[in-house]
Amino acid sequence: MSLVFELDPPVDRALRDGVLALWTDVSNADGAVGFVPPVTAEEIRPDLVRHLTAMAEGRCRLLVGYDDEGAGAVAATAFLTLNPHRLMRHWLWLYTVMVHPRHQGKGYGRELLAAAAEAAGGIDGIEAIRLTCRGGAGLERFYASCGYKEVGRVPDAIRVAPGDDRDDITMLLPLNRH
């Protein structure tokens, strides 16, 4: 089985609730998506609202992977955020890259990143994807195995807990333009 991906799905209550539940589950499984467990959906909701607002304003696009095993449940997401800086509009940011913990280890993360690259490649003028990840979890190795290259690192920039500082790692994926 693989996920079914949709770029810019209609935003309705089911999608909002699905993304919120995914974000909560990933965070509570110690996923590096902006929170430290334990966290509640209500703590995550303001961040989701910011993403949805950026989508409504045309600054961000949502890629969703649906699980056909779970009757189309939201199983993976990535937000493609356009760069507003006039000198940097040739690349975009990939944020909140998530695969539900029950699906990890099945290759869905690779599918999600491939779908994100395909989506970004379809946006006029986009030549690369940048993302950041939290050090200490092996994420940079995973992204590197998907073609991303580490292009920057800020030591101890992320404080997960007192005495637990992690590097903030910037990764880049140049898109093959034909």
C-alpha positions in Angstrom: 0.0 0.0 0.0 1.1 3.6 -0.6 -0.3 6.9 0.3 -2.5 8.9 -2.1 -1.2 12.5 -2.3 -3.2 15.7 -2.9 -1.8 19.2 -3.3 -4.0 22.0 -2.1 -7.0 19.9 -0.9 -10.1 21.7 0.0 -9.9 22.8 3.6 -12.8 21.6 5.6 -13.4 20.5 9.1 -12.3 16.9 8.4 -9.0 18.1 6.9 -8.3 20.5 9.7 -9.1 17.9 12.3 -7.0 15.3 10.5 -4.0 17.5 10.2 -4.3 18.6 13.9 -4.6 14.9 15.0 -1.6 14.0 12.9 0.5 16.8 14.3 -0.5 15.9 17.8 0.3 12.2 17.3 3.6 12.9 15.6 4.6 15.4 18.4 3.7 13.0 21.1 5.8 10.3 19.4 8.7 12.6 19.8 8.6 13.8 16.2 10.6 17.0 15.6 7.8 19.2 14.3 8.0 22.2 16.6 6.8 20.7 19.9 8.1 18.5 22.8 5.8 15.8 24.2 3.5 15.8 25.9 1.5 18.2 23.9 -2.3 18.6 23.3 -4.2 19.5 20.2 -5.2 22.8 21.7 -1.5 23.7 22.1 -0.8 22.9 18.5 -4.0 24.5 17.1 -2.6 28.1 16.9 0.3 26.9 14.7 -2.1 25.1 12.4 -4.2 28.2 12.2 -1.1 30.2 11.1 -0.4 27.6 8.4 -4.0 27.7 7.2 -4.0 31.5 7.2 -0.8 31.5 5.0 -2.6 29.1 2.7 -5.6 31.4 2.4 -3.3 34.3 1.6 -1.5 32.3 -1.1 1.8 32.2 0.7 1.7 28.5 1.5 0.5 25.3 -0.1 -0.5 22.0 1.6 0.5 18.5 0.5 -1.5 15.8 2.2 -0.9 12.0 2.0 -4.1 10.0 2.6 -4.2 6.5 4.0 -6.5 4.4 1.9 -6.4 1.7 4.7 -8.0 4.2 7.1 -10.8 5.4 4.8 -8.8 8.4 3.6 -7.4 9.5 6.9 -4.7 12.1 6.9 -1.5 10.1 7.2 1.2 12.6 6.1 1.7 16.3 5.4 4.1 18.9 4.2 3.6 22.6 3.9 5.3 24.3 0.9 5.9 27.9 1.9 6.8 30.4 -0.8 9.6 32.7 -0.1 8.5 36.3 -0.1 11.9 37.8 -0.4 12.3 39.3 -3.9 15.9 37.8 -4.2 14.9 34.4 -3.0 11.7 33.5 -4.8 13.5 30.7 -6.8 13.3 28.4 -3.8 10.6 27.5 -1.2 10.6 26.2 2.4 9.2 22.8 3.3 7.7 22.9 6.8 5.9 20.5 9.1 6.9 17.3 7.3 5.1 14.5 9.0 4.2 10.9 8.6 1.9 9.3 11.2 3.9 7.1 13.6 1.9 4.0 12.7 3.1 4.4 9.1 6.8 5.1 9.8 9.3 2.6 8.5 7.1 1.8 5.4 8.8 4.2 3.0 6.0 6.8 3.2 8.5 9.6 4.2 10.3 9.1 1.0 7.0 9.1 -0.9 6.1 12.3 0.8 9.4 14.0 0.0 9.2 12.8 -3.7 5.6 14.2 -3.9 6.7 17.5 -2.4 9.6 17.7 -4.9 7.1 17.0 -7.7 4.7 19.6 -6.4 7.5 22.2 -6.0 8.8 21.5 -9.5 5.3 22.3 -10.8 5.4 25.8 -9.3 6.7 28.3 -11.8 10.2 29.6 -11.0 10.9 27.2 -8.1 14.4 25.7 -8.5 15.0 24.3 -5.0 13.5 23.2 -1.7 15.0 24.2 1.7 14.0 22.7 5.0 15.3 22.7 8.5 15.5 19.9 10.9 16.4 19.3 14.5 19.7 17.6 15.1 20.1 14.6 17.4 17.3 12.5 15.8 19.1 11.3 12.6 16.8 13.4 10.4 19.6 14.9 8.5 20.7 11.4 7.4 17.2 10.6 6.3 16.9 13.8 4.3 20.4 13.2 2.8 19.3 9.7 1.7 16.4 11.5 -0.2 18.8 13.8 -2.1 19.0 16.8 0.3 22.3 18.3 1.1 23.2 19.9 4.4 24.0 23.6 3.7 24.0 25.0 7.2 24.1 24.2 10.8 23.6 26.4 13.9 24.9 24.5 17.0 22.6 24.3 20.0 20.0 26.6 18.4 17.0 24.4 19.5 16.4 24.0 23.2 14.3 20.8 23.6 14.6 20.9 27.4 17.0 22.4 29.9 20.4 20.9 29.2 19.2 19.4 25.9 20.1 21.7 23.1 20.1 20.5 19.5 21.5 21.8 16.2 19.3 23.6 13.7 20.2 22.0 10.4 19.4 23.5 7.0 19.0 21.1 4.1 18.6 21.9 0.3 17.3 19.9 -2.6 18.0 21.4 -6.0 15.2 20.5 -8.4 16.1 19.0 -11.7 14.8 21.5 -14.3 14.5 20.3 -17.8 
